[in-house]
């Protein structure tokens, strides 16, 4: 079971010998560098416009840095393995200093921003978020530089259920499918029998049901197995401890609700009002995560999740107090990976073909041998 434990946090492959083996052997980009840039912005504009239309969102500005004392930075998981970049702003000769952090995602900030912008039920916001996650292993679809459409929508207590979550996921899937059609109309070479398109429908399945199918496999291998059967899935209930004693993947205790009791389509008791969209990437022939999202914790589930994770000390922070005291709206939200989505839609083998960031020399050398042109 040690492999399952090691697989709970930290994406990526783990070493460059293995990474070199899994990268495509016969790869050639379908787009030139200039066409790639044009296609990126065509897809970006389409997704932003239509995501806002489908979910009734408006684009808003978003922070790159936050005050440490606010408690709004995203810790990504609950094992402390991914820590944010922190720095001291001396300001006024250290008379009025600020300790700041570079955001890892805007997950918590968005919920506070709903109140700041006066959002009502059924209204929400979308951001063009940039972040740094320094603790990732840098592979073909993970980089230290993160770009997401981080969005958040005000909901009612009655909407905190699987049916509503499912409806929102289906709207997001409609936007992603529409973006695929849009870029292929602009660049017909992207429509090719070599790389199948996204399926018309996305399949919904609980993390517990996937474990039942593949009880001996660790999480990433279970995901790989299920998306070879269903090439696009939304996995419900990520964070709750499953029947084998491990969560499907660790999730922070203070944003997504992974504890609420639910019932699967076949009547089995389940937990969690969150999940991930995963697709099969025909270029890399690997699992490919596009978005993580969920209905957010309320006062009751926040306390329960912090108790389970032995983090009740967080309740003193302003963000957590705002939830406990019902000072910020109930919401649903998520982050759709921009470069991750562009990589898929433009049939790229490496995320560095659609975003500019840093890579180690060993990896850049591997990419050159594989005919993968990484931006620098």
N, C-alpha and C positions, 0 to 999 in steps of 0.2 A: 504493500500500500504506500510505500515511500514515494513512488513515482506520482501517485495521485496527490500527495501532499505538496511535492515540489511543483506541481502543475497549477496550483491554485492562484498564484499571482505572478506577474512579470511575463509579458508577452514575448514573442520572438523564438528563435531556434536555439541560440546559446553559444555557438562557436562558428568560425568562418569555414572550417573544413566541411562541416555538414551543410552550411549555407551554399557553398560552391557546388555541391552535389545536387542540390534541389533546384537551383536556378535553371531556366530553360536552356537546352543545348542548341536549338536552331532558331534563336530569336532574332527578329528584325522588326523594328517599329513600323507600324502602318502609317504613321504621320511624320513629316519632317519636323525639326525643332520649331520653325515658325508656325506650321499648321497646329502643332501641339499647343502653343500658347494661345492661338485663336480659339481652338476647341475648348481649352480650359475656361476661358472667360465666357464663351457661349454657354457652356454647361453651368457655370457659376451663376450667371445672370438668370438663366431659366429656373434653376433650383430655388434661388432666393425669391424670385417673383412668385413662383407657383407654390412654394411652401407657405409663404405669407398668405396667399389666396386660399389655400385649402384649410389652413388652421386658424385663419383670422389673426395673423401676426403682423407686427410692424417692425422694421429694422431700427435698431437702436445702437448707440455707442456702447463699448464694453471696455473694462479696464485690462491693462497688461500687468499692473502691479496692484497689490492690496495691502492694507495694514495687517500685520500679524495678529494684533489684538482683536480684530473683527471676527476671526474664525470663519471667514467666508471662502478661504482657499479650498480647493478640492484635493483631498488626500488620496483619492483614487481607490484605495483598498483599506484594509484594517490591520495589516501586519507591520506597518511602518517601513516597508521596503522602498517606497517611492516618496522621497522628501522634496519639497520645493526649494528653489534657489532663494536664499534670504540675504538681505544686505541692510546696512545701517545708513540712514540719511541723517547726517549730523545736524543740518538745518539750524541756522542762527547760533553757530558755535556751540552746538549741543545743548542749547537752552530749551529748545522745543523739538527734540529729535523724533524720528519715526523709524521703526523697524518694519521693513517692507518685504514682501515676497512676490516673486514672479508667479503669476497664476499657472496652475496645471490644467485647469478648466474653469469655466465660469458657472459651474453647476449651482452653487449656493448663491452667488451674487445675483443671478437672474431672478431668483425667487424674491429677494429683497427689492430688486428693481421693478418687479410687478407693482409693488406698492408705490415706489418712487415715481413711476410714470402713470399712476392712477388707473391701472388696468382693472376692468370689471370682469365678471364671469363671462367666459366665452371670448375674451380678448387676451392677446399675448404678445410676446416680443421675440425677435430673432436677432442674433448677433453674428458678426463676422469676426470670430474669436481667434486670437493668436496666443499660444502658450509655449512653455518649455517644460519638458519632462526629461530630466537629466539622467534618470536611472534605468532607462530602457536599454536593452541590447539593440544595437543599430543593425537591422536586417533589411530585407527587401520591402517590407511594408510597415516598419516602425522607425521613426526618427525622433531625435531630441526636439525637433520643431514640430509643433502641433497646430493645425488649423481646423476649425470646426464651425459648422452652423450650430451654435448653442442656442436653443430655443426654449421657451417656457410659456405655459398657457394656464390661465386661472380657471379652476373647476369648482364644482360644488361637492359637498360630502357624498351626495347620492351618486356622483360620477366616479367615485373611487372603487371601481370594479373592473373585472377582466373584460367585460363586453365593451366598455368605453375605451380601455387601453387598446383592444383589438381594432376598434374603429379608427383610432388615431394612427395606428401602425399601417392600416390599409390605405389611408390618405397619403402617408409618407411614401409608401410603395408606389402609389400612382404617380407621384412627383418624380421618383427615381426612374420609373419606366418611361415617363414622358421625356425626361432629360436624355435618356438613351436614344429614343426616336429622334429627338431634336438634333443631337450632334451627328447622328448617322445621315440625316437629311443634308446637313452641311458638308459632311465628309463621308461620302458613300463607301470609301474603302474600309471604313470601320465595320460595315456589315459584311461579314465573311463566314463561310461555313467552318473555317478553322476554329473560330471562337464563337460559340453559341451566345445568343442574347440572354438577358435575364428572362426567367419565366413570367408569364402573365400574372400568375397568382403566387402569393407567398404562403408557405405552410406554417401553421402555428402548432407548437409542441412544448410541453413542460419539460424542464430540466430533469425532473424525476422520471418521466417516461423515457427520456433518452438513456438515463442510467439503467432502467429496466431492460432496455434493448442491449446495452453494452456494459454489463456490470463490472467487467474486469479492466476496462480501458480508462486511462486518465482523461481529463476533460477535453483537451485539444484533439485527442484521437477520437473521442466520442463525437465531437462536433464534425470532424472530418468525415466520419462514417455516415452521419445523418445527412450531411449536405451532398454526399454522393448519391443518396437515395432521393432527396428533395433538394434541388439546387439553390433554393432560397428558403430560409426558415427564420421564424421569430421564436426564440427560446424564452418561455416564461419562467419566472421564479429564480433569478440568479442572486445568490447570497444566502438563502436559507440552507441549513444543513440537511443534506439528503440522507437516504436510508443507509448509505455506506459510511456515514459519519463525517462526510466532507461536503461543503457547499460546492455547487457547480463551478463557481469562481468567487473569490472574496470580493465583496462590495462594501464601501464605506457605510457606516451605520446611520449617517445623518442627512442623507438626501433621498435615495430610492427606498420605497417601502418593500422590503423583501420578507416581512414577517406575517402580514395579513393572511388569514386563512381563506382559501378559495377552493373551487371544485373544478376538476378537469372535465373535458367533454364527455368522458366515459364514466363520470361520477366519482372519480378517485379524489380524496382530500389532498389538497396542495397548499402551497404558500407562495406569496409574492405577487406584487403588482408591477413588476418591471421586466426587462428583458433586452435581448440583443437581436439585431438583424445580421445574419450571416449568409453569405453566398459562396458558391463554388466558383473559384477563379479559373477559367479555362486556360489562361496564359501561364500562370504559375503552377496550376494544378494543385492548389492548396485552398484551405479555408480562408475566407476573407471577410473580416468584420467591417460593416459599414456604419453602424450606429448602435449606441447604448442609450437606453431611455427608460422612463418609468413614471408612475404616479408617485409623488413625493410623500414623505412621512408627515403625519399629523402629530399633535402633541403626544397622543397615547403611544403610537408606534415608534416615535423617536425615543421616548424613555425606555421602551422595551428593547429596542435594538442596541442602545447604548449600554443597557444593563447586560445583555448577552455578550457584548464585546468588551465589557469591563472598561467602559469609557465615560462613565457618568460624570467625571470631572469636566467634560466638555459643556455640560449644561449651564455653566456659568458664563459662557461666551455670548456676545450680543446676538449672533445669528440664532443660536439655539434657544435663547430666551425669547426671541421674537416668535418662534414656533410654539413654544410652551404656552406663551401668553396670547396666542392667536392674533398676533399683531401683523402678520403677513399672510397673504392668501394661500389657500390650498391650491395645489398646482400639479400639472404633469409637464414633463420636459425631457430633453435629451440633447445629445451632441452627435451630429452627423459629420463624420470625418470628410473634410473637403478633398485633400490630396488623395485619401484612400478611395473616395468616390471617383475622382478624375482618373486615377490609376486604372480602376476597373472599366469605366466607360470608354476610355481611350485605348484599351487593350495594351497596357504597359506592363512590363515585367518588374519594374522597380519604382517605388514611390519617389525616388530622387529624379525621375524623368519628368515629374510634374511639380516639384517643389525644390527650392534652393535652400540647402542647409549644409551641415558638416558631416563628413563621413571619414572613417579611418583609411589610410593609404592602402591597407591590405584589401579592403572591400572595393575601393575604386579600381584597383588592379584586377580583381576578379571580374568586375563588371566590364572592363575593357576587353578581356578575353572572351566574354559572353556576348559581345556586340551590344551592350547596354550603355547608353550614353547618359550619364548622370550629370545633372546641372550643377554648376559650381559658381 
